[in-house]
């Protein structure tokens, strides 16, 4: 009888270990997805901001070093 109880106890401990690793994986995936969503939102916000402020011609002008407005 005690042998069977030991087997059941070890089996339940194994299940608990697996469940805790799944919980850790789930938390990690949650954090990763939140981070990816934040990155996407930041990129979208910056792109809309650049378009709305019409900063893109100035950026191009700054990179090429030419005065596009005068020409």
N, C-alpha and C positions, 0 to 999 in steps of 0.2 A: 504493500500500500504506500509506504513512504517513497519507494522507488518511482511509482507512478506520479506522486505529488511533485517529486523533484523534476521529472520530465515536464510536467505541465507548467511548473514554475519557470523553468529555463525557457520553455517555448513562449510563455507570456512575456518574459524579459526580452527575448529576441524581437517579438512584435513591437514592444515599446521602443526598442532601439530603432527599428525601421520607421516607426511613426515619427520619432523625434527627428530623424534625418529628413523625412519628407516635409516636416514642418519647417526645418531650416532651409530646405530647397525652396519651399513655397515663399518664405519670407524673402529669400535672396531674389527670386524671380519678381516678386512684388516691387522690391526696391529698384531692381534693374529697369522694370517697365516704367516706374515713376520717373526715373532719371531720363530714360529715352523720351518720354512724353514731354518732360520739361525742356529737353534739348530741342525737340521739334517745335514746341511753342516759342522758344526763344528765337530760333532761326526764322520762323514765320513772322514774328513781331519785328525783328530787325529788317527783314526784307520789305515788309509793308512800310516801316518807318523810312527806309531809304527811298522807296518809291514816292511816298507822300511828301517827303521833304525835298524831293528831286536832287538827291545828293549824288546820284550815279554819274551824271556828266562831270561833276566836280572831282569825283574819285578818279574817273578816267583821265581827266585833265592833269590831275596830280601825278598819276602813274606815268603818263607819257611825257609830261613836262611841256606840253604845248598849250598855247592859249587858244582853246577851241571857240571861245565866245568871240574874240576879236577876228578870228579868221572866218 
